[in-house]
Amino acid sequence: MTQGRLIGVGVGPGDPELLTVAAISAIQTADIVVTDSKALIDLVTNPPVDKLQARLVTSLEDLGVGPDGTPEQRAAAAVSH
């Protein structure tokens, strides 16, 4: 089994376009990007995150985990792809 790593990037309650340099770098170089909601997919697939290399961009909603999902459910869904 190949081992990977999971990096969590939070946008918090503020302006989602105000990502840190580290967050943008993590998103740009990720193989897979999983957002909390479908609404955040536009933030990832459009500027300010250019040069996106991900082979899959999806949301937890698309993976069957709703906003009330436990942290364990969210992590399991994110790493299952």
Backbone as ProteinMPNN parsed JSONL, in Angstrom:
{"seq_chain_A": "MTQGRLIGVGVGPGDPELLTVAAISAIQTADIVVTDSKALIDLVTNPPVDKLQARLVTSLEDLGVGPDGTPEQRAAAAVSH", "coords_chain_A": {"N_chain_A": [[0.838, -1.165, 0.0], [0.528, 2.209, -0.822], [1.686, 4.995, 0.902], [0.31, 8.081, 1.865], [-0.232, 11.58, 2.451], [-2.302, 13.712, 4.378], [-3.452, 16.91, 4.208], [-4.914, 19.45, 5.938], [-6.738, 22.309, 5.129], [-8.049, 25.218, 6.215], [-10.597, 27.652, 5.732], [-11.967, 29.174, 7.457], [-14.227, 31.514, 9.154], [-14.038, 33.866, 7.778], [-13.261, 35.756, 4.808], [-13.206, 33.61, 2.114], [-11.416, 33.87, 0.037], [-9.072, 34.736, 1.061], [-6.633, 33.102, 1.39], [-3.795, 31.534, 2.919], [-0.31, 31.654, 1.971], [0.876, 29.178, 2.36], [-1.39, 27.532, 2.323], [-2.309, 27.843, -0.321], [-0.109, 26.779, -1.696], [-0.199, 24.11, -0.789], [-2.651, 23.282, -1.888], [-2.161, 23.665, -4.628], [-0.243, 21.691, -5.178], [-1.416, 19.31, -4.569], [-2.585, 15.928, -5.047], [-5.199, 15.142, -4.878], [-8.038, 17.052, -4.147], [-10.293, 17.778, -1.665], [-13.148, 19.398, -0.805], [-15.106, 21.057, 1.777], [-17.667, 21.734, 0.958], [-19.716, 21.907, -2.013], [-19.772, 24.489, -2.926], [-17.263, 25.547, -2.392], [-15.637, 24.46, -4.312], [-15.366, 26.056, -6.596], [-13.654, 28.022, -5.618], [-11.291, 26.603, -5.426], [-10.799, 25.657, -8.026], [-10.562, 27.891, -9.578], [-8.855, 31.097, -9.912], [-7.839, 32.292, -6.656], [-6.107, 30.098, -6.815], [-4.024, 29.046, -8.924], [-2.402, 26.999, -11.435], [-3.133, 24.43, -10.68], [-2.68, 21.048, -9.899], [-4.133, 18.826, -9.301], [-5.69, 15.622, -9.717], [-8.217, 15.054, -9.106], [-10.949, 16.892, -7.997], [-13.219, 17.375, -5.605], [-16.143, 17.367, -3.439], [-16.967, 16.907, 0.052], [-19.673, 16.558, 0.251], [-20.283, 15.426, -2.238], [-19.085, 13.007, -1.828], [-20.745, 11.808, -0.098], [-20.863, 12.64, 2.551], [-22.35, 14.635, 4.824], [-22.82, 17.978, 6.223], [-23.042, 17.452, 8.917], [-21.398, 15.361, 9.436], [-19.107, 13.296, 11.239], [-15.739, 13.992, 12.408], [-14.233, 11.682, 11.919], [-15.717, 10.371, 9.909], [-15.5, 12.251, 7.891], [-12.728, 12.309, 7.41], [-12.325, 9.638, 6.617], [-13.811, 9.545, 4.246], [-12.382, 11.402, 2.725], [-9.846, 10.192, 2.409], [-10.455, 7.905, 1.072], [-10.406, 8.111, -1.622]], "CA_chain_A": [[0.0, 0.0, 0.0], [1.253, 3.468, -0.871], [1.311, 5.901, 1.973], [0.189, 9.47, 1.462], [-0.439, 12.485, 3.577], [-3.518, 14.508, 4.323], [-3.234, 18.26, 4.711], [-6.16, 20.189, 6.111], [-6.65, 23.753, 4.917], [-9.311, 25.821, 6.618], [-10.792, 29.043, 5.336], [-12.547, 29.875, 8.594], [-15.461, 32.273, 8.933], [-13.769, 35.097, 7.031], [-13.297, 35.747, 3.348], [-12.524, 32.406, 1.644], [-10.373, 34.19, -0.932], [-7.873, 35.142, 1.786], [-5.881, 31.904, 1.748], [-2.382, 31.768, 3.187], [0.611, 31.164, 0.957], [1.023, 27.74, 2.609], [-2.622, 26.873, 1.874], [-2.304, 27.828, -1.79], [0.924, 25.823, -2.102], [-0.711, 22.759, -0.526], [-3.709, 22.997, -2.858], [-1.558, 23.584, -5.96], [0.558, 20.479, -5.36], [-2.175, 18.136, -4.132], [-3.094, 14.981, -6.042], [-6.655, 15.146, -4.721], [-8.53, 18.135, -3.303], [-11.655, 17.536, -1.185], [-13.651, 20.573, -0.095], [-16.248, 20.812, 2.668], [-18.933, 21.892, 0.242], [-19.622, 22.122, -3.458], [-19.551, 25.914, -3.157], [-15.834, 25.85, -2.312], [-14.92, 23.922, -5.471], [-15.017, 27.2, -7.446], [-12.491, 28.678, -5.034], [-10.108, 25.78, -5.697], [-10.563, 25.468, -9.459], [-10.374, 29.199, -10.199], [-7.942, 31.906, -9.107], [-6.408, 32.525, -6.611], [-5.297, 28.885, -6.866], [-3.714, 28.681, -10.299], [-1.446, 25.903, -11.59], [-3.653, 23.289, -9.923], [-2.23, 19.782, -10.469], [-4.959, 17.741, -8.779], [-6.389, 14.772, -10.678], [-9.604, 14.995, -8.659], [-11.432, 17.941, -7.109], [-14.586, 17.009, -5.252], [-16.559, 17.853, -2.122], [-17.449, 15.873, 0.968], [-21.077, 16.318, -0.112], [-20.28, 14.472, -3.354], [-18.628, 11.721, -1.301], [-21.789, 11.272, 0.768], [-20.739, 13.088, 3.937], [-22.995, 15.925, 4.977], [-22.199, 18.908, 7.168], [-23.082, 16.908, 10.277], [-20.511, 14.212, 9.515], [-18.085, 13.345, 12.281], [-14.384, 14.106, 11.856], [-13.817, 10.366, 11.435], [-16.398, 10.137, 8.637], [-14.938, 13.188, 6.913], [-11.375, 11.833, 7.072], [-12.449, 8.372, 5.882], [-14.264, 9.872, 2.891], [-11.314, 12.109, 2.023], [-8.724, 9.315, 2.052], [-10.929, 6.741, 0.307], [-10.257, 8.375, -3.046]], "C_chain_A": [[0.893, 1.242, 0.0], [0.751, 4.381, 0.218], [1.278, 7.32, 1.443], [0.095, 10.349, 2.683], [-1.674, 13.324, 3.316], [-3.217, 15.857, 4.957], [-4.577, 18.955, 4.778], [-5.916, 21.68, 5.952], [-8.006, 24.329, 5.259], [-9.409, 27.261, 6.152], [-11.436, 29.847, 6.453], [-13.778, 30.674, 8.23], [-15.263, 33.536, 8.106], [-13.92, 34.913, 5.543], [-12.54, 34.527, 2.827], [-11.447, 32.67, 0.603], [-9.072, 34.623, -0.261], [-7.144, 33.91, 2.306], [-4.426, 32.274, 2.024], [-1.544, 31.229, 2.036], [0.794, 29.656, 1.115], [-0.207, 26.977, 2.127], [-2.655, 26.774, 0.349], [-1.282, 26.823, -2.303], [0.448, 24.389, -1.917], [-1.767, 22.361, -1.548], [-3.111, 22.817, -4.259], [-0.86, 22.249, -6.198], [-0.169, 19.198, -4.958], [-2.551, 17.238, -5.306], [-4.615, 14.99, -6.059], [-7.014, 16.299, -3.79], [-9.983, 17.816, -2.954], [-12.068, 18.752, -0.377], [-14.807, 20.182, 0.82], [-17.567, 20.855, 1.922], [-18.681, 22.119, -1.241], [-19.308, 23.586, -3.773], [-18.071, 26.277, -3.142], [-15.035, 25.31, -3.491], [-14.507, 25.053, -6.408], [-13.783, 27.922, -6.924], [-11.209, 27.926, -5.388], [-9.789, 25.733, -7.188], [-10.371, 26.768, -10.224], [-9.359, 29.984, -9.38], [-8.581, 32.209, -7.758], [-5.535, 31.269, -6.693], [-5.078, 28.499, -8.324], [-2.666, 27.568, -10.302], [-1.84, 24.674, -10.767], [-3.278, 21.994, -10.627], [-3.131, 18.602, -10.102], [-5.636, 16.949, -9.893], [-7.863, 14.633, -10.308], [-9.88, 16.156, -7.725], [-12.889, 17.628, -6.849], [-14.918, 17.57, -3.871], [-16.976, 16.68, -1.25], [-18.91, 15.551, 0.68], [-21.161, 15.283, -1.235], [-19.842, 13.079, -2.914], [-19.607, 11.13, -0.289], [-21.688, 11.655, 2.226], [-21.315, 14.492, 4.029], [-22.297, 16.79, 6.005], [-22.2, 18.41, 8.608], [-22.189, 15.692, 10.445], [-19.463, 14.389, 10.599], [-16.707, 13.545, 11.64], [-13.874, 12.777, 11.294], [-14.438, 10.055, 10.079], [-15.8, 11.014, 7.533], [-13.553, 12.72, 6.463], [-11.442, 10.56, 6.248], [-12.877, 8.639, 4.443], [-13.145, 10.527, 2.09], [-10.207, 11.161, 1.58], [-9.156, 8.111, 1.226], [-10.743, 6.924, -1.195], [-8.828, 8.71, -3.357]], "O_chain_A": [[1.884, 1.312, 0.728], [-0.453, 4.524, 0.429], [2.136, 7.71, 0.651], [0.318, 9.905, 3.809], [-2.031, 13.601, 2.172], [-2.779, 15.931, 6.105], [-5.294, 19.035, 3.78], [-5.006, 22.243, 6.56], [-9.01, 23.961, 4.649], [-8.425, 28.0, 6.173], [-11.45, 31.077, 6.401], [-14.316, 30.533, 7.132], [-16.238, 34.209, 7.771], [-14.626, 34.017, 5.08], [-11.339, 34.412, 3.072], [-10.643, 31.784, 0.314], [-8.073, 34.853, -0.944], [-7.049, 33.699, 3.515], [-3.893, 33.213, 1.433], [-2.026, 30.437, 1.225], [0.861, 28.932, 0.121], [-0.075, 25.883, 1.578], [-2.995, 25.725, -0.199], [-1.562, 26.088, -3.25], [0.665, 23.545, -2.786], [-1.776, 21.224, -2.021], [-3.513, 21.913, -4.992], [-0.886, 21.731, -7.314], [0.416, 18.115, -5.005], [-2.803, 17.715, -6.412], [-5.24, 14.863, -7.113], [-6.367, 16.496, -2.761], [-10.807, 17.609, -3.845], [-11.424, 19.099, 0.613], [-15.409, 19.119, 0.663], [-18.482, 20.091, 2.226], [-17.579, 22.474, -1.658], [-18.654, 23.882, -4.773], [-17.666, 27.224, -3.815], [-13.869, 25.668, -3.655], [-13.409, 25.018, -6.961], [-12.956, 28.383, -7.71], [-10.168, 28.539, -5.623], [-8.619, 25.765, -7.568], [-10.048, 26.739, -11.412], [-9.03, 29.583, -8.264], [-9.8, 32.375, -7.712], [-4.311, 31.387, -6.641], [-5.847, 27.724, -8.892], [-2.108, 27.243, -9.254], [-0.984, 23.972, -10.229], [-3.528, 21.847, -11.823], [-2.894, 17.485, -10.561], [-6.095, 17.518, -10.884], [-8.665, 14.15, -11.108], [-9.135, 16.384, -6.771], [-13.703, 17.619, -7.773], [-14.068, 18.174, -3.217], [-17.296, 15.6, -1.747], [-19.341, 14.41, 0.842], [-21.997, 14.38, -1.198], [-20.188, 12.085, -3.553], [-19.341, 10.085, 0.306], [-22.361, 11.057, 3.065], [-20.825, 15.421, 3.387], [-21.296, 16.381, 6.592], [-21.43, 18.903, 9.432], [-22.218, 15.05, 11.495], [-18.989, 15.498, 10.845], [-16.539, 13.29, 10.447], [-13.156, 12.764, 10.294], [-13.762, 9.533, 9.193], [-15.619, 10.573, 6.398], [-13.245, 12.735, 5.271], [-10.698, 10.412, 5.279], [-12.352, 8.018, 3.518], [-12.978, 10.237, 0.905], [-9.678, 11.313, 0.479], [-8.308, 7.371, 0.729], [-10.911, 5.972, -1.957], [-8.492, 8.967, -4.513]]}, "name": "protein", "num_of_chains": 1, "seq": "MTQGRLIGVGVGPGDPELLTVAAISAIQTADIVVTDSKALIDLVTNPPVDKLQARLVTSLEDLGVGPDGTPEQRAAAAVSH"}
